[in-house]
């Protein structure tokens, strides 16, 4: 199996190398092949540019007048004389300027007693004044000066042509020419003494360019402008030439043109061979593909698992980068112009083939992985949500979730960056220390102090949280200032207090849970035991009818008691979980209270209690479930009748306070209540000495759950033996 996998991998590598080689070859031919489709190098654009540059140099250097001829043609116009004469102002202005120019130097020399220097300054001043005066009286004097200036400019121009002349000499070692000016008949040539013009057109020439018979070599006239006015000096007239420019087979070897000529012939053969090799490589690759001789990519799923760990946008960037590198690698080879040795070209192509194959392989794998991922759009969407751009956005958003923190962090980073940049200036120019040192003292040190203090505060918070995590409650953290760390410390202090409260509640819950199990067991076992006992007694065949009837009454009463307990337990459970539906409607609470009292009318008459009811004369409406709310009143009134001390009063009050219907029931209990009144709301919880009563212990729990479902409140207040229940409901 391993050998088969290895062979498939080798075939895949070969296939990719063949495809890469074919692509490199075709791209190279399509990119650089146009340079070598010409039959000869002398028909290429590169040679055309060199030939054009040669003729340009020829016209600029050889086909112009000599320096002496140019100087003879110098003329001076009256405008040039006037321009030179008034170049620096009128005669009086120029004389005044010269006097002012030498005034300080002469005075300084006389002040120091240097008479000789003062005399020299005066003589120089007088000569200049004399020369300026001659400019305004003698045109010939000015003309000579202008001619001298123009001759100097001509000398500079011909000196500048020296570099062009040297370059032309290099071209003349390759080109042989014989040119005759059409109008004047003047000839220009570099023919050897042993060669005639007719020999330039023989078959011994590599290149021949003939002019004449309507096709002449033309040049525009050249002119040289001297001074700011006057006519230009003609270097050469516009002219046409006939003749021949050729390159002999015996032209100087080693010149750029001849080297390009030899390289062109060699590159034509190499490029054709490279093209044929590329075609063969592509044909071989297609044959392998047709035979499915390619590595099964389903066997590299473990690579995709690793690749998928990279964020989606980073994968896309990596794919783009590898694609660009692949294109650059494949297209960068094949320019034969840069290779003088064939072996160097082959070596470069092989290296480029290996590198390009590697890039092609990496890019192909990434494309396959991406195509497979595109077939799972839901997963792709999830990965897009976890991309690096989204992470950066979320990080920035989270940093500014508390805007003050984000702003402070950004300001701190900006200050640190500016301080670092300003410190670098000191290394560039030490003089910046004058600015940087005060900046570090005024800004850098305070920022460092603030940062260290906040870091210490954060460490204190982290250590305190670690202690709390381990269950060791430390004293509250100090709340310093109004920073985010101070707010965090305050929240942690509140959290610790909440944890302590939660622990107390949990302990209480565990205790109540134990009591609940005990109470449920007791309250259910008592009637059940009676039922079992009297059932056993009924099995006695000798039992008389009177006892049998009494036993059946007891079993019936205990069974109903057991049913009430079970029903109350189920209802309390449903109430506690909220798994109950309310049918709310507009209900008159005064009428509902009267109905609940009417149910207990006989019990009230039979008791020694005195019921005092206070309610408004008008109706009080609330949006409630009437049946469930009647159950609340029934439970509370029933508890009052059951647990009130004999010969006492029970006060029932209904009143409206700020859009709230407040029902209050107060009575004096016959049993002593426990210390924790809140526990009376727990299921099966009754007063400590009242467990002998027939109640289920669920009345208050059910009542509170019903009121809570109506978004109201039910509270209990105890003052000694005075027991008070208060119910608040929103009115409509």
ABEGO torsion letter per residue (X at the ends): XAAAAAAAAAAAAAAAAAAAAAAAAAAAAAAAAAAAABABAAABAAAAAAAAAAAAAAAAAAABBBAAAAAAABBBBAAAAAAAAAAAEBAAAAAAAAAAAAAAAAAAAAAAGBAAAAAAAAAAAAAAAAAAAAAAABAAAAAAAAAAAAAAAAAAAAAAAAAAAAAAAAAAAABBBBBBBAAAGBBBBABBAABBAAAAABAABABBBBBEGGBBBBBBBBBBBBEABEBBBBABBBBBBBEBBBBBAABBBGBAAAAAAAAAAAAAAAAAAAAAAAAAAAAAAAAAAAAGBBBBAAAAAAAAAAAAABBAAAAAAAAAAAAAAAAAAAAABGBAAABABAAAAAAAAAAAAAAAAAAAAAAAAAAAAAAAAAABAAAAAAAAAABAAAAAAAAAAAAAABAAAAAAAAAAAAAAAAAAAAAAAAAABAAAAAAAAAAAAAAAAAAAAAAAAAAAAAAAAAAAAAAAAAGBBBBBBBBBEABAAAAAAAAAAAAAAAAAAAAAAAAAAAAAAAAAAAAAAAAAAAAAAAAAAAAAAAABAABBAAAAAAAAAAAAAAAAAAAAAAAAAAAAAAAAAGBBBBBBBBBBAAAAAAAAAAAAAAAAAABABBBBBBBBABBBBBBBBAAAAAAAAAAAAAAAAAABBBGBBBBBBBBBBGGBBBBBBBBBBABBBBABAAAAABBGBBBAAAAABABAGAAAAAAAAAAAAAGBBBBBBBBEABBBBBBBBBBX
